[in-house]
Structure formats: C-alpha cells, structure tokens
C-alpha cells in the first residue's frame, strides 16, 4: 500500500513539472512572436517601438 501511495505522489510531481515546463515553453514562444512582430512593424515603417499594450 505504501508503494502505491508513493507511486501516486511521484506521478503528481511529474505532471506538475510537465505542466510548468509546458507553460514556460509557451511563454518563450509568445515572447519570440512579440519580438518578430515588433521587428516586422519596424520594417514596415510602423515605428521602431512595439505597441504600448503588452497584455494578452
């Protein structure tokens, strides 16, 4: 019974770490997309600065 409980705890920890790394990956993708968009808008003459609102 103790083995079963320890397996459940380890599964929960693993899933928590997986969710955290997934959210970090998404954050990195969003940041890189924002950088690309700011470069494109600068190249089009829309200004060298990114938009003022940086909220999602």
C-alpha positions as CSV (number, residue, x, y, z in Angstrom):
1,X,0.0,0.0,0.0
2,X,2.8,2.4,0.8
3,X,4.3,1.7,-2.7
4,X,1.1,2.6,-4.3
5,X,0.9,5.9,-2.5
6,X,4.4,6.8,-3.3
7,X,3.7,6.0,-7.0
8,X,0.7,8.3,-7.0
9,X,2.8,11.1,-5.4
10,X,5.6,10.7,-7.9
11,X,3.0,10.8,-10.8
12,X,1.6,14.1,-9.4
13,X,5.0,15.6,-9.1
14,X,5.9,14.6,-12.7
15,X,2.7,16.0,-14.1
16,X,3.3,19.3,-12.2
17,X,6.8,19.6,-13.6
18,X,5.5,18.8,-17.1
19,X,2.8,21.5,-16.8
20,X,5.4,24.0,-15.6
21,X,7.8,23.3,-18.5
22,X,4.9,23.4,-21.0
23,X,3.9,26.9,-19.7
24,X,7.5,28.0,-19.9
25,X,7.7,26.8,-23.5
26,X,4.5,28.7,-24.3
27,X,5.9,31.9,-22.7
28,X,9.1,31.7,-24.7
29,X,7.1,31.2,-27.9
30,X,4.9,34.2,-27.1
31,X,7.9,36.4,-26.4
32,X,9.6,35.4,-29.6
33,X,6.4,36.1,-31.5
34,X,6.2,39.5,-30.0
35,X,9.8,40.2,-30.9
36,X,9.1,39.2,-34.5
37,X,6.0,41.3,-34.7
38,X,7.9,44.3,-33.4
39,X,10.6,43.8,-36.0
40,X,8.1,43.5,-38.8
41,X,6.2,46.6,-37.7
42,X,9.5,48.5,-37.6
43,X,10.4,47.3,-41.1
44,X,7.1,48.5,-42.4
45,X,7.6,52.0,-41.0
46,X,5.1,51.5,-38.2
47,X,7.7,52.7,-35.7
48,X,10.7,51.2,-34.0
49,X,8.9,50.6,-30.8
50,X,6.5,47.7,-30.0
51,X,2.9,48.6,-29.2
52,X,2.2,50.1,-25.8
53,X,-0.2,47.4,-24.7
54,X,1.7,44.2,-24.0
55,X,-1.2,42.4,-22.3
56,X,-2.6,39.2,-23.7
